[in-house]
Amino acid sequence: MKYDNPHMSSHSPRMGNALTRGLGSFFLKLTGWELKGSMPDVDKFVIIGVPHTSNWDAISASLAMLASGFKYTFLIKKEWFFWPMGPLFRALGGYPVDRGRGGKAVVAQLTKYIEETDKVCIGFPPEGTRSLVKRYKTGFLRVAYAADVPVFICAFDGPNKHVVLDRLFPLTGDLDVDAKAIKDYVDATWTGVHPERQK
């Protein structure tokens, strides 16, 4: 069913219904967080949630996506896809990956998934931890390069309690240059829930 939502574009992958959107909105407001901005007008992209400094990041982002009806794919180790968790994870956007085969195999797996899916957004937390990091992990860039899709920034504005759908970030194709440029932009523009874990 078509519905109007200022945060979504006509290309955005969708999930859920009026009930799930209502539940998402209710619990998002209950936590005091609010969704701002809009998704890019593209069919396929990688999305990163930054700066990741708190457990609230994942909770607020998940509730914001549920409230908006936006479907993003998040990665879970394939070992977790057992009954009854497997069907539940898939319904929520979970995608099983075999990390035991190594990073190149995971990139190839995700690239094939993107190529075979009409509308898709795969989410990554590039820090890989809530602790302070000097540089981002580069898995999200490897997937973006291999699948030839853009990277979109979803920012956690801690002081204002906003989940911000920020911008597509221009890529050069140089792994180290792009990873540093994205982190520099995030650190200069957004402040997480725990700034001391950010920079």
C-alpha positions as a printed NumPy array, in Angstrom:
array([[  0.   ,   0.   ,   0.   ],
       [  1.31 ,   3.436,  -0.917],
       [  1.682,   5.979,   1.851],
       [  3.178,   9.433,   2.148],
       [  6.222,   9.835,   4.334],
       [  8.551,  12.857,   4.204],
       [ 11.547,  10.695,   5.144],
       [ 11.188,   8.234,   2.256],
       [ 11.746,   8.502,  -1.496],
       [  9.899,   6.613,  -4.216],
       [ 12.98 ,   4.368,  -4.486],
       [ 13.176,   3.476,  -0.801],
       [ 12.767,  -0.215,   0.076],
       [  9.706,  -0.59 ,   2.296],
       [  8.496,  -2.976,   4.955],
       [  5.715,  -3.259,   7.511],
       [  2.256,  -1.709,   7.621],
       [  0.283,   0.965,   9.478],
       [  0.391,  -1.073,  12.693],
       [  4.164,  -1.581,  12.708],
       [  4.751,   2.07 ,  11.753],
       [  2.482,   3.139,  14.582],
       [  4.318,   0.934,  17.075],
       [  7.661,   2.245,  15.868],
       [  6.506,   5.856,  16.213],
       [  5.126,   5.228,  19.698],
       [  8.286,   3.655,  21.07 ],
       [ 10.543,   6.163,  19.296],
       [  8.696,   9.024,  20.995],
       [  8.814,   7.118,  24.272],
       [ 12.617,   7.073,  24.103],
       [ 12.69 ,  10.794,  23.308],
       [ 14.349,  10.361,  19.912],
       [ 13.133,  11.808,  16.605],
       [ 13.826,  11.039,  12.943],
       [ 15.043,  13.914,  10.733],
       [ 15.989,  14.229,   7.065],
       [ 15.155,  11.983,   4.125],
       [ 16.483,   8.924,   2.356],
       [ 18.358,   9.336,  -0.944],
       [ 16.492,   8.989,  -4.218],
       [ 18.34 ,   5.842,  -5.275],
       [ 17.306,   2.176,  -5.444],
       [ 20.407,   0.614,  -3.899],
       [ 22.901,   1.914,  -1.37 ],
       [ 24.978,   1.183,   1.7  ],
       [ 24.011,   3.047,   4.873],
       [ 26.302,   3.644,   7.847],
       [ 25.16 ,   4.597,  11.352],
       [ 27.651,   7.041,  12.898],
       [ 28.999,   8.038,  15.361],
       [ 28.286,   4.753,  17.158],
       [ 28.967,   5.467,  20.842],
       [ 25.977,   3.98 ,  22.672],
       [ 23.534,   1.076,  22.697],
       [ 20.849,   3.697,  22.129],
       [ 22.183,   4.189,  18.593],
       [ 20.975,   0.801,  17.399],
       [ 17.719,   1.029,  19.364],
       [ 16.806,   4.508,  18.132],
       [ 17.817,   3.718,  14.54 ],
       [ 15.762,   0.5  ,  14.489],
       [ 12.72 ,   2.264,  15.931],
       [ 13.119,   5.144,  13.47 ],
       [ 13.258,   2.752,  10.522],
       [ 10.251,   0.817,  11.862],
       [  8.301,   4.066,  12.3  ],
       [  9.084,   5.213,   8.77 ],
       [  8.417,   1.854,   7.134],
       [ 11.901,   1.795,   5.653],
       [ 13.534,  -1.593,   5.155],
       [ 17.26 ,  -1.871,   5.656],
       [ 19.23 ,  -5.087,   5.629],
       [ 21.462,  -5.777,   8.616],
       [ 24.045,  -8.521,   8.782],
       [ 23.873, -11.415,  11.239],
       [ 26.094, -14.463,  11.513],
       [ 24.421, -17.38 ,   9.748],
       [ 24.658, -19.438,  12.95 ],
       [ 21.866, -17.306,  14.423],
       [ 19.403, -18.305,  11.709],
       [ 17.839, -21.259,  13.521],
       [ 14.169, -21.81 ,  14.242],
       [ 12.348, -19.708,  15.358],
       [ 14.896, -16.869,  15.207],
       [ 15.712, -17.256,  11.506],
       [ 12.261, -16.312,  10.159],
       [ 12.025, -13.447,  12.668],
       [ 15.429, -12.033,  11.685],
       [ 14.534, -12.274,   7.994],
       [ 11.213, -10.484,   8.561],
       [ 13.038,  -7.642,  10.305],
       [ 15.638,  -7.315,   7.533],
       [ 18.339,  -9.649,   8.813],
       [ 20.646, -11.291,   6.287],
       [ 22.822, -14.32 ,   7.136],
       [ 26.536, -14.069,   6.363],
       [ 29.223, -16.726,   6.64 ],
       [ 32.056, -14.775,   8.255],
       [ 34.113, -17.923,   8.62 ],
       [ 34.866, -17.829,   4.906],
       [ 36.712, -14.499,   5.193],
       [ 36.106, -10.877,   4.246],
       [ 36.387, -11.336,   0.474],
       [ 33.733, -14.039,   0.504],
       [ 31.359, -11.836,   2.52 ],
       [ 31.88 ,  -8.928,   0.091],
       [ 31.162, -11.246,  -2.838],
       [ 28.061, -12.607,  -1.108],
       [ 26.682,  -9.124,  -0.409],
       [ 27.538,  -7.868,  -3.881],
       [ 25.555, -10.723,  -5.428],
       [ 22.651,  -9.994,  -3.066],
       [ 22.61 ,  -6.319,  -4.06 ],
       [ 22.79 ,  -7.107,  -7.758],
       [ 19.885,  -9.557,  -7.512],
       [ 17.612,  -7.294,  -5.418],
       [ 15.51 ,  -4.5  ,  -6.952],
       [ 15.583,  -2.127,  -3.98 ],
       [ 18.049,  -2.693,  -1.177],
       [ 19.917,  -0.87 ,   1.567],
       [ 22.561,  -2.651,   3.635],
       [ 23.473,  -1.162,   7.012],
       [ 26.912,  -1.113,   8.643],
       [ 28.295,   0.319,  11.919],
       [ 31.762,   1.257,  10.578],
       [ 33.368,   1.631,  14.009],
       [ 32.52 ,  -1.991,  14.808],
       [ 32.402,  -1.04 ,  18.506],
       [ 31.026,   1.633,  20.845],
       [ 34.55 ,   2.455,  22.01 ],
       [ 36.893,   5.107,  20.616],
       [ 38.472,   4.178,  17.271],
       [ 41.058,   6.045,  15.193],
       [ 39.718,   4.787,  11.872],
       [ 36.638,   3.076,  10.501],
       [ 36.514,  -0.549,   9.417],
       [ 36.33 ,  -0.619,   5.629],
       [ 33.893,  -3.464,   4.937],
       [ 31.119,  -1.039,   4.009],
       [ 33.356,   0.633,   1.428],
       [ 34.483,  -2.683,  -0.065],
       [ 30.85 ,  -3.667,  -0.574],
       [ 29.958,  -0.245,  -2.017],
       [ 32.867,  -0.379,  -4.476],
       [ 32.183,  -3.975,  -5.53 ],
       [ 28.442,  -3.432,  -6.037],
       [ 28.916,   0.075,  -7.471],
       [ 26.461,   1.67 ,  -5.039],
       [ 26.743,   4.909,  -3.018],
       [ 27.288,   5.299,   0.716],
       [ 24.667,   7.183,   2.737],
       [ 25.267,   8.6  ,   6.203],
       [ 22.73 ,   8.134,   8.991],
       [ 23.958,  10.251,  11.902],
       [ 23.206,   9.954,  15.608],
       [ 22.859,  13.503,  16.944],
       [ 23.28 ,  12.726,  20.632],
       [ 22.755,  16.178,  22.191],
       [ 19.443,  16.676,  20.345],
       [ 18.398,  13.004,  20.325],
       [ 17.875,  12.962,  16.57 ],
       [ 18.428,  10.135,  14.105],
       [ 19.46 ,  12.18 ,  11.062],
       [ 19.218,  10.919,   7.485],
       [ 22.134,  13.046,   6.406],
       [ 23.689,  12.694,   2.95 ],
       [ 25.242,  10.597,   0.224],
       [ 29.006,  10.854,   0.6  ],
       [ 31.138,  11.263,  -2.551],
       [ 33.599,   8.403,  -3.003],
       [ 36.981,   8.461,  -4.736],
       [ 37.502,   4.707,  -4.951],
       [ 40.535,   4.921,  -2.667],
       [ 39.786,   2.887,   0.471],
       [ 41.995,   4.795,   2.9  ],
       [ 41.095,   8.236,   1.508],
       [ 37.356,   7.588,   1.624],
       [ 37.392,   5.993,   5.101],
       [ 39.315,   8.957,   6.528],
       [ 37.205,  11.556,   4.718],
       [ 33.962,  10.057,   6.01 ],
       [ 35.214,   9.851,   9.602],
       [ 36.593,  13.405,   9.445],
       [ 33.231,  14.656,   8.157],
       [ 31.26 ,  12.802,  10.833],
       [ 33.545,  13.955,  13.665],
       [ 33.358,  17.563,  12.478],
       [ 29.59 ,  17.538,  11.934],
       [ 27.944,  15.206,  14.446],
       [ 28.311,  14.521,  18.162],
       [ 27.309,  11.119,  19.503],
       [ 25.612,  10.197,  22.757],
       [ 29.04 ,   9.724,  24.387],
       [ 31.401,  12.252,  22.745],
       [ 34.401,  10.908,  24.657],
       [ 34.107,   7.675,  22.663],
       [ 34.073,   9.486,  19.348],
       [ 37.298,  11.47 ,  18.938]])
